[in-house]
Amino acid sequence: MNISNKLLDYAIVYDDRKQVNSGKYEDKRIIIEEVKNRFKAQVENRTDKSVLVVYDWRKTHSGMEIILYAFES
């Protein structure tokens, strides 16, 4: 597999809102979408390029960690 898209930026975001610990996936998904959209807008504004955001997330003992990657699209 050959990925030709250039990595423009990455970020690790920690969120400890009480909704993260609710156990409901829908609550986590809403938080992830907010963080992803904010990160995408920041990168696009800074680079003047359209980006594709890929992310991974994991539940921690007291919150959620979201790892975001912005690739040039």
C-alpha positions in Angstrom: 0.0 0.0 0.0 1.4 3.4 -1.0 0.1 6.5 0.8 1.1 9.6 -1.1 -0.7 12.1 1.1 1.7 14.3 3.1 1.2 14.4 6.8 0.6 18.1 7.7 0.0 17.9 11.4 -0.9 15.7 14.3 -2.2 16.3 17.8 -3.0 14.3 21.0 -6.1 15.7 22.8 -7.2 14.7 26.2 -10.9 15.2 27.3 -12.3 14.5 30.7 -15.9 15.6 30.4 -18.3 13.6 32.4 -20.0 12.4 29.2 -16.8 10.4 28.4 -17.4 8.3 31.5 -21.1 7.7 30.8 -20.4 4.5 29.0 -22.5 5.6 26.0 -20.7 5.4 22.7 -22.9 8.1 21.2 -21.6 10.6 23.8 -18.0 9.7 23.0 -18.7 10.0 19.2 -20.1 13.5 19.6 -17.0 14.6 21.5 -14.7 13.0 19.0 -16.5 14.8 16.1 -16.2 18.2 17.9 -12.5 17.7 18.5 -11.9 16.4 14.9 -13.8 19.3 13.3 -11.9 21.9 15.4 -8.6 20.3 14.6 -9.4 20.1 10.8 -10.4 23.8 10.7 -7.3 24.9 12.5 -5.0 22.9 10.1 -6.9 24.1 7.0 -6.7 27.7 8.1 -3.0 27.5 9.0 -1.9 25.7 5.8 -4.5 26.9 3.2 -4.9 23.3 2.1 -7.8 20.8 2.2 -7.1 18.1 4.7 -8.2 14.6 5.6 -8.3 13.8 9.3 -7.7 10.3 10.6 -8.0 9.6 14.3 -7.8 7.0 17.0 -9.1 7.2 20.5 -8.9 5.3 23.7 -10.6 5.4 27.1 -8.2 6.3 29.9 -8.8 5.9 33.7 -10.3 9.4 34.0 -11.2 10.5 30.4 -10.5 10.0 26.8 -7.4 10.4 24.6 -7.8 11.3 20.9 -4.9 11.1 18.5 -5.5 13.1 15.3 -3.5 13.1 12.0 -4.1 15.7 9.3 -3.1 14.5 5.8 -3.1 16.7 2.7 -6.0 15.6 0.5 
